[in-house]
Amino acid sequence: MWKVLPVTQKPDQCLGEWIDREALAEAMIPLIGQLYRNNNVVTSIYGRGLINRSVIAILKAHRFARHRLVDETELSVHETFPILKIMSELKLGAASVDLGKMVAKFKAEGNGRNIEQFVRDELADVVGKQNSVPREGTDVVLYGFGRIGRLLARILIEKTGGGDGLRLRAIVVRKGAENDLVKRASLLRRDSVHGPFDGTITIDEANNTLTANGNLIQIIYSNDPSSVDYTQYGIKDALLVDNTGKWRDAEGLGQHLKCPGIARVVLTAPGKGALKNIVHGINHAEITDDDKIVSAASCTTNAIVPVLKAVNDKFGIVNGHVETVHSYTNDQNLIDNFHKGSRRGRSAPLNMVITETGAATAAAKALPVLKGKLTGNAIRVPTPNVSMAILNLNLEKATNREEINEYLRQMAMHSDLQKQIDFVSSQEVVSSDFVGSRHAGVVDAEATICNDNRVVLYVWYDNEFGYSCQVVRVMEEMAGVNPPAFPRA
């Protein structure tokens, strides 16, 4: 028999409160936009970006915050809006401000101050610093325009802001047809996995350019990475991102540096030889001005290393095995046909395919403490996007399911790995729920298995979009366009 619960709210009251929250969220949108374009201030709520978001998306970000709070109370727009309003009046310099964390810190450390004084004190380092340090945008060239290249383009266009960060200036491809430009634009505009492009795209075939949300992008046709003079397009000191995977060592990628206009190179694949493999959040501080070429490692390496570091820091990892359940990629065949790789010639949409992964080895490049401790393998499965890493680990310290899950939840909420590690606790989530995740990996708490010093963790990751977000973070690090983050820890 159904249990009848007492009614605590009337329908009109419930709707009225929702309309009130909608109105405040609507009022937040222009403030968020103005702070971004005029002050280069990026706002978020516990890692969920607010720029270019709808009213509903902003309210959902507030609702999401309950997963980050001990008492699981919902963050209110009545708490965040005053902070945002005050920020808009302080002529701030460049900054990254988490409104959710600002609210939490005010409650814990307000010490009798009113909200305006708290915000002024907390953001003192950038108050009144608007335009005090003139910054020029860093030109970006995408070399290759496949799955990762197009998603990088979307993210870069979305993050253009006032133009003083990363600016997408050119895309280099091999010409595939007479209507190549139209087809490239169509692939950017429509995506079967990630949906339509959020904005407008216009084509100028006479000048081989695309204009996407005000970004004029030169399309350059070339078969030789060392033969393009980018300066003839007004591009200088550019950061080039090689998405082709054709060259993975310093010698091959060094061909780009021979081109006028190119200053540095990022590879979107595991690097070979002495190239630094960078997982942002883990070893990005190792990038120096002398590093002209770096690798952003692989999607799987980015997904697992932050979680492995978190676990190793607290519990210690003796050894373990990483099994990747990975969506099929363009390297595989639609139907059975010849392929130089073992098993990969078999139809990708019809089979699970055992294949190799270098993620376990690559993890040790980003986190040397793991050297020799991990093995790895992979299974390609018939889904177009979102993969899972299963981490089967033997720990130095015994733990239990509740302890390790709570620890990883805290790491996702409060640590320096907040942008890399996300956390979900639901028995109903499936792979498609993680399409568009901006985190490197998402720990599935309900799937965690723990027995004394042995733990099995399940980590979801959008192997396309989440990885592309990590690549952009590496690019921002190389370009020196990462603003200070608030509130301070």
Order of alpha helices (4+ residues) and beta strands (2+ residues): alpha-beta-beta-alpha-alpha-beta-alpha-alpha-beta-alpha-beta-alpha-beta-beta-beta-beta-alpha-beta-beta-alpha-beta-beta-alpha-beta-beta-alpha-beta-beta-beta-beta-alpha-beta
